[in-house]
Amino acid sequence: MALMTKTDAKPPRGQRSAKAGNAPAGKDGDKSKGKAKAGPTPEQFVPTLPGVNLLPPAVMRQARVERLRRTFGGAALAAVAVVGAAYVLQAGAISSANGELASEQATASRLAAEVTALTPVKIYYATVEANEALIQQTMSREVLLSDIVERLDATAPDDVNLGTIEVTVDTTPAPVAPPVTAGGTAEAATPVVPVAPTSGACPSPDPYLPPGATAGCITINGTAASRRVLGDWETKLSRTDLFADLFISSSTAGAVEGGDAITFTASVSVTDKAYAGRYADPAFLERTTP
């Protein structure tokens, strides 16, 4: 049985006329040649035999399994590579962090050693501060008696002679309660310099009133030209902020020369202005502290 392809088919008109007649080159020949070039190219038909797959299905499944194994194996290797790279990077970061931690620990150890070396200095300063606080509390009620006597003598008129003066002042430091914190517990702290005066020892001119809070009392045994002069002196004393409540407990007329001359015994209270408060000044305290 013979197979016939498309090449055995009847050729185109231009080609058949050219082969049959062997026409000379000319207008007709050019036209037929141009027509031959412009026509469709014949397709060659190639016969093929039908394919038959004689492999059993199990072999084909095995081949697919092997391909899947190779695919998953490559993916596993890629995952291992990624994990390894991440581990290397993380190990580098951990190593860097450990280096920084070691450096900071060395710095902390050095600073701790310096603090330990400076502990005596800290103790010294704490001792100085405690001594300053103690001095402030102890000397908070310091009274300069010479200043009190000078100011008292300056208030007396010329006709009043302050014979003997006895000054009694309260210089006992007042107790300082420790401050109470927010938690309700008392903590020791630097004592605050107390300036509140204590109860005075002088009797009050008004027997129905208790003695006021004063820093002390002055007892005077002196003479005066008259009772009017004593009244003027009392008015002058009441205008000062250092003395208050002049009280003449006894007076005797005719005990000295002169018709109105008298001797008297009086007491006058000393207010809290008598407290110098010098040690409450840090500048003064620094000058006096060795």
C-alpha positions in Angstrom: 0.0 0.0 0.0 1.5 3.3 -1.1 1.3 6.5 0.9 0.6 9.7 -0.9 1.8 13.0 0.5 0.9 16.5 -0.5 4.0 16.7 -2.6 2.4 14.4 -5.2 -0.5 16.7 -5.6 -1.0 18.7 -8.7 1.4 21.6 -8.8 0.3 25.2 -9.1 -0.4 26.6 -12.4 2.6 28.8 -12.6 5.0 26.0 -11.8 3.4 23.6 -14.3 3.6 26.1 -17.1 7.1 26.9 -16.3 8.2 23.3 -16.3 6.2 22.2 -19.3 7.0 24.9 -21.7 10.3 26.1 -20.6 9.1 29.6 -21.5 11.8 32.2 -22.0 12.4 34.9 -19.6 10.2 37.7 -20.2 7.2 39.5 -19.0 5.1 36.3 -18.9 7.9 34.5 -17.2 8.4 37.2 -14.6 4.7 37.2 -13.9 4.5 33.5 -13.5 7.6 33.6 -11.3 6.1 36.3 -9.1 2.9 34.4 -8.8 4.9 31.3 -7.7 6.6 33.3 -5.0 3.5 34.9 -3.7 1.6 31.6 -3.3 1.4 29.6 -0.1 4.2 27.3 0.9 3.1 23.6 0.8 3.2 21.8 4.1 5.0 18.5 4.3 3.1 15.7 5.9 5.3 13.4 8.1 3.7 10.2 9.1 4.1 9.0 12.8 3.5 5.7 14.5 1.2 5.5 17.5 3.0 5.4 20.9 2.4 2.6 23.3 3.5 2.8 27.1 4.3 -0.7 28.2 5.4 0.4 31.8 3.2 -0.9 34.6 1.4 1.7 36.8 3.5 0.7 39.9 6.7 1.8 38.1 5.1 5.2 37.2 4.0 5.7 40.8 7.4 4.9 42.0 8.9 7.4 39.6 6.5 10.1 40.9 7.4 9.2 44.5 11.1 9.5 43.7 10.4 13.0 42.2 8.5 14.0 45.3 11.3 12.7 47.5 13.9 14.7 45.6 11.6 17.8 45.8 11.1 17.5 49.6 14.8 16.7 50.1 15.8 19.9 48.3 13.3 21.8 50.4 14.6 20.2 53.6 18.2 21.1 52.6 17.1 24.7 51.9 15.3 24.9 55.3 18.4 23.5 57.0 20.5 26.1 55.3 18.2 28.9 56.4 18.1 27.6 60.0 21.9 27.4 59.9 22.3 30.9 58.6 19.9 32.2 61.3 21.8 30.3 64.0 25.0 31.8 62.9 23.6 35.3 62.9 22.0 34.7 66.3 25.2 33.3 67.7 27.0 36.4 66.5 24.4 38.6 68.2 24.6 36.6 71.4 28.4 36.8 71.3 28.3 40.6 70.9 25.7 41.0 73.7 27.9 38.8 76.0 30.9 41.0 75.1 28.9 44.2 76.0 27.7 42.5 79.2 31.2 41.6 80.2 32.3 45.2 79.6 29.5 46.6 81.7 30.2 44.1 84.5 33.8 45.2 84.5 32.8 48.8 84.7 30.4 48.0 87.5 33.1 46.2 89.4 35.5 49.1 88.9 32.9 51.6 90.1 32.1 49.4 93.1 35.7 49.3 94.0 35.9 53.1 93.8 32.8 53.4 96.0 34.4 51.1 98.5 37.5 53.1 98.5 35.5 56.3 99.1 33.5 54.8 102.0 35.7 56.5 104.7 35.0 59.8 103.0 31.3 59.2 103.1 31.4 58.3 106.7 33.4 61.4 107.5 30.8 63.6 105.7 28.0 61.8 107.5 29.7 62.4 110.8 30.2 66.1 110.0 26.6 66.5 109.0 25.4 64.7 112.2 27.7 67.0 114.3 26.3 70.1 112.5 22.8 68.9 113.3 23.6 68.3 116.9 25.2 71.7 117.2 22.2 73.3 115.6 19.9 71.6 118.0 22.0 72.2 121.0 22.7 75.9 120.3 19.2 76.7 118.9 18.4 78.6 122.1 21.6 80.4 122.5 21.2 83.7 124.3 23.8 86.4 124.4 23.4 87.8 128.0 25.7 90.7 127.4 23.4 92.0 124.6 20.3 91.6 126.8 21.9 93.6 129.7 23.1 96.3 127.3 19.7 96.7 125.7 18.0 96.7 129.1 20.3 99.4 130.4 19.7 101.4 127.2 16.0 101.5 127.9 16.4 102.8 131.5 16.0 106.6 131.9 18.8 108.6 133.6 16.7 108.8 136.8 16.5 105.0 137.0 19.4 103.1 138.4 19.5 99.4 137.8 21.4 98.3 140.8 21.6 94.5 140.5 20.4 92.5 137.5 19.8 88.7 137.6 19.0 87.1 134.2 17.5 83.6 133.9 17.0 82.2 130.4 15.9 78.8 129.1 18.6 77.4 126.8 17.5 73.8 126.9 17.0 72.5 123.4 13.4 71.6 122.7 12.9 67.9 121.7 12.4 67.5 118.0 10.0 64.8 116.9 11.1 62.8 113.8 9.0 63.4 110.7 6.3 60.9 109.8 6.6 59.4 106.4 3.7 58.5 104.0 3.7 55.0 105.4 2.9 56.2 108.9 6.4 55.4 110.3 8.7 57.8 112.0 12.2 58.2 110.6 15.2 59.8 112.0 16.2 63.0 110.2 18.2 66.1 110.7 16.6 68.0 113.6 15.0 71.2 112.8 16.3 74.2 114.8 13.6 74.9 117.3 12.9 78.6 118.0 9.7 78.4 120.0 10.2 79.9 123.5 9.3 78.1 126.7 7.1 79.3 129.5 8.6 82.3 131.2 9.3 82.3 134.9 8.4 86.0 135.5 5.1 86.7 137.2 2.5 88.3 135.0 1.3 91.9 135.8 -2.2 90.6 135.5 -2.8 87.9 138.2 -5.6 86.5 136.2 -3.5 85.8 133.2 -0.9 83.0 133.1 2.7 84.0 132.2 3.3 84.2 128.5 5.7 82.0 126.6 9.1 83.7 127.0 12.7 82.9 126.8 13.5 83.9 130.3 13.1 86.4 133.1 15.2 89.3 134.5 15.0 90.4 138.2 16.0 93.9 139.0 16.8 95.6 142.3 17.3 99.3 141.7 16.3 102.9 142.5 14.3 105.5 140.8 13.8 109.2 141.3 10.0 108.8 141.4 7.1 106.5 140.5 6.4 108.6 137.5 9.9 107.8 136.2 9.2 104.1 136.7 6.0 104.5 134.7 7.9 106.1 131.8 10.4 103.3 131.9 7.6 100.7 131.8 6.2 102.5 128.7 9.6 102.4 127.0 10.1 98.7 127.7 6.7 97.8 126.3 7.7 99.3 123.0 10.6 96.9 122.5 10.4 93.4 121.0 12.9 92.0 123.5 11.3 92.8 126.8 7.7 92.5 128.0 5.5 92.5 131.1 7.4 94.7 133.5 6.1 93.9 137.0 7.2 95.9 140.0 6.7 93.6 142.9 7.7 96.0 145.6 8.7 99.6 146.1 9.7 101.7 149.1 9.7 105.5 149.2 12.2 107.5 151.2 14.8 104.8 151.3 17.1 107.1 149.3 17.8 110.8 149.4 15.0 112.9 147.8 11.4 113.2 148.6 10.1 111.0 145.8 13.0 108.7 145.5 12.2 105.0 145.9 13.8 101.6 145.8 12.1 98.9 143.9 12.2 95.2 143.0 10.9 94.4 139.5 10.9 91.6 137.0 10.6 91.8 133.2 10.2 88.9 130.7 12.6 88.3 127.9 10.9 87.4 124.6 12.1 84.8 122.1 13.9 87.5 120.2 16.7 86.9 122.8 17.7 83.7 120.9 20.6 84.6 118.7 20.0 81.8 116.2 23.5 82.1 114.9 24.0 78.4 114.5 21.0 78.1 112.3 23.0 80.0 109.7 25.0 77.4 107.6 27.6 80.0 106.8 28.2 80.8 110.5 28.3 77.1 111.2 30.9 76.4 108.6 33.1 79.2 110.0 32.9 77.8 113.5 33.3 74.1 112.6 36.9 73.0 112.7 
